[in-house]
Amino acid sequence: MAACNFQFTFSGDPNLVLEKARKAVTGQGGNFEGDTQNGNFNLSVFGNTIAGAYAVSGQTMDIEISEKPFLLPCSTIEGFLKAQLGL
């Protein structure tokens, strides 16, 4: 069972949205692998892992967080992602 699930609708080129996501993850020392259809990512925050996967269909991105620190609420992760992706 996933720790968190989000669905974001975006406008414009999916490549631009994914590049923002890639920069947000790798800028924190994480790994981001994938293309404009799907991929996965992971990063360490204060010694805890946040890991997940994404899938893009049209102008919608589904994100599933499979691993996160217990005390980090999904709403905090969602807010961070929205800010980083400019949504």
Beta strands, then each sheet from edge to edge (+ up, - down):
strand 1: 4-9
strand 2: 31-34
strand 3: 38-45
strand 4: 48-57
strand 5: 60-67
sheet 1: 1+ 5- 4+ 3- 2+
end
